[in-house]
Amino acid sequence: MQAIIYDFLFIITSLFILFKVIGYGIYEIKEMKNKVGGITVITFSTLVVIFFIIMIILK
């Protein structure tokens, strides 16, 4: 039971951080006119969170 709670907390925390990073990526694209940097940040962080969630589920 305790492991399920920790897994859920890790997933919620990682999704919260993902939304913050997506916000930063949008800021990079809109305000700094850095499309490549913003898209790279959003893509890389999304992939990391997806693989993290897969590893949590498969463990």
C-alpha positions in Angstrom: 0.0 0.0 0.0 2.8 2.4 0.9 4.5 1.8 -2.5 1.4 2.7 -4.3 1.1 6.0 -2.5 4.8 6.9 -3.2 4.3 6.0 -6.9 1.2 8.2 -7.1 3.0 11.1 -5.4 6.0 10.7 -7.8 3.7 10.7 -10.8 1.8 13.8 -9.6 5.0 15.6 -8.8 6.5 14.8 -12.1 3.4 16.0 -14.0 3.4 19.2 -12.0 7.1 19.8 -12.9 6.2 19.0 -16.6 3.6 21.7 -16.6 6.0 24.2 -15.2 8.6 23.2 -17.8 6.0 23.5 -20.6 5.2 27.0 -19.4 8.9 27.9 -19.5 9.1 26.4 -23.1 6.2 28.6 -24.2 7.9 31.6 -22.5 11.1 30.8 -24.5 9.1 30.7 -27.8 6.9 33.7 -27.2 9.1 36.2 -25.3 12.6 35.3 -26.2 11.8 34.3 -29.8 13.8 31.1 -29.3 11.7 28.5 -31.1 14.4 25.8 -31.2 15.1 26.1 -27.5 11.5 26.1 -26.5 10.6 23.2 -28.6 13.6 21.3 -27.4 12.9 21.9 -23.7 9.2 20.9 -24.1 10.1 17.7 -26.2 12.9 16.5 -23.9 11.0 17.1 -20.7 7.9 15.4 -22.0 9.9 12.3 -23.1 11.7 12.2 -19.7 8.4 12.3 -17.8 6.8 9.7 -20.1 9.7 7.3 -19.6 9.7 7.9 -15.9 6.0 7.1 -15.6 6.5 3.9 -17.7 9.3 2.8 -15.4 7.2 3.5 -12.3 4.3 1.4 -13.7 6.5 -1.5 -14.9 8.6 -1.8 -11.7 
